[in-house]
Amino acid sequence: MLLAVVLLDASVTFHNVWPTLGVHWPGELSVELAALLLALSISNAWLGRTPPRAVAVLSVLVVVFVLGRYADVTVPALYGRDVNLYWDVPKLGSVIGMLARVASPWAVAAVCLGIAGILAGLYVTARWSLRQVDEALRMHRGARLGFGVGGAILVSCFLVQQISDDIPRLPRFSIPVSGVYAAQVTRVVDALSSRAARTLPASPPMHSNLAALGGSDVLLIFMESYGSVTFDRPEFVNSLRPARARLATAIHDTGRNVVSAFVSSPTFGGGSVLAHLSLLSGVEVRDQDHYALLMTQKRPTLVSLFKGAGYRAVAVMPGLRASWPEGAFYGFDEIYDAAHLDYQGPAFGWWRIPDQFSLAALDAREMQPHPRKPLFVFFPTVSTHMPFEPTPALQPDWQRVLSAHPYGAEPLRHSLTQSPVWTDLGKAYVSSVRYFFDTLSSYLRARPNENFVLIILGDHQPAANVSGEGILGCSCTRNCPATGNPRRPAGEGLSDRADAEQASARQDERAGFMGAGRIRRAGFRDEAVRCRGCGKLTGIRGSAVEPAGSAPCRPQVASSGAGMR
């Protein structure tokens, strides 16, 4: 009987073993189990043996609680955010499809059988444990008295501990799983009643003729999962240092200037569309409710601003495979989704299309034809999306990238034989980031005289199983690098450190998120803002790949500085 009680308690009080899917039991107690033991003791004393159907129902309930507990401790540990069934369930099919695409059929079958076996095992274990407890309570009056009194004492201790944080946490209870489900119900009710999305802040002013750009193309590249973790984890820094050096050299060898900084994303580990909309609209959007509501309104955006100044607005979206009603909100002149890009080469995982091909297609179809209007390009990448592998090879011949056979046999074999190591995704993540850095370096050298402003912006940090243990997606862990890389005419640009420090001295008291209000008067200038977490002012001084504002807390938010005149 003691083993049965321990199994029931451990099944709803375990913790995650980071960065794996495994769990361990720290010896905490469950107030729900205490309440169940109290109820079974009273039931057996008054009504006798618990009916088999009731035991079966309780066994299913235990399994449901186990699954809820597992999601509650695993998702925050690996992805850096809480579960939200209202948002997450509709995306579950796509996520499963993405993971299945990068795994072999045998692996998929093994996982399915494993999940079925685990569920069956949980049910059998729960039912056996409950039967053992119920049998002991039926047969022994002392057991009924002991578990009844013990359950009542534990429930009372838990309730007393909730009164004040000053009360010692002895015995130590785990967070009730019932509270997890109650929170999910509340979120669903809030979403369906639109209580969470009845009001939105006003749009920031977007008034500019963009004359300072001088007709230059503007390429806004949202680099998927590019977070400040690439500067915070020493092993990432060391692995990426050569690629960053190659990018910096390519920038300066082609006569370009650069400024870099950190921005604070409205999301963590996923939900890229929230970051996209926050920047393009200037309205901070942190959940799907506000996202959906904003999409129903007519608001000024960077897209409308550039179109009003005579630009052609283009979206390059290789990850887009279905209809995209949001495109009407933004008003792009052209949307290159996966079908429109018409990639004929080998598929690389779920996302299929290498970012180098998308950039090459943009260049061939929109940038090289002349005469034409100047371009504003919105390009969310996919090659650095989880699970990060297989990573494409870099093809130095940009014309060949557009063909049906863009890679040689050996580089292709090497790429396609890669598969993610789920307990150590950091290596795959670094490999994908390195690939995109090298893609940019190669493109800059291929187009040394192209007149464009290239903005590379991280949409959010990678999931917590890459960012690090204990990363929970708070505002001080949502930093993403932002780099502005304009063509630099002779004699212009960022004139020494003094100019950067002068711009840094100007203070902006607005909230530090990646909204379009950061980008004003066509120059990304004079924008130094305070850290949301500590209030310290951050500057805009930086190199191609070393953003400014690297104070210890590192939640700084600053847009790129001068040099785009």
Secondary structure as UniProt FT lines:
FT   HELIX           2..10
FT   TURN            11..13
FT   STRAND          15..16
FT   TURN            18..19
FT   STRAND          23..24
FT   HELIX           31..47
FT   HELIX           52..79
FT   HELIX           85..101
FT   HELIX           105..139
FT   HELIX           141..161
FT   TURN            162..163
FT   TURN            165..166
FT   HELIX           177..193
FT   HELIX           195..197
FT   HELIX           211..213
FT   TURN            214..215
FT   STRAND          217..223
FT   TURN            224..225
FT   HELIX           229..232
FT   HELIX           234..253
FT   TURN            254..255
FT   STRAND          259..264
FT   HELIX           272..281
FT   HELIX           288..295
FT   HELIX           302..308
FT   TURN            309..310
FT   STRAND          312..316
FT   TURN            318..319
FT   HELIX           326..330
FT   STRAND          334..336
FT   HELIX           338..341
FT   TURN            349..351
FT   HELIX           355..362
FT   HELIX           363..367
FT   STRAND          375..380
FT   TURN            383..384
FT   TURN            386..387
FT   HELIX           398..401
FT   HELIX           409..416
FT   TURN            422..423
FT   HELIX           425..446
FT   TURN            448..449
FT   STRAND          452..458
FT   HELIX           464..467
FT   TURN            469..470
FT   HELIX           475..477
FT   STRAND          479..487
FT   TURN            490..491
FT   HELIX           496..505
FT   HELIX           516..518
FT   TURN            521..524
FT   STRAND          528..530
FT   TURN            532..534
FT   TURN            552..553
//
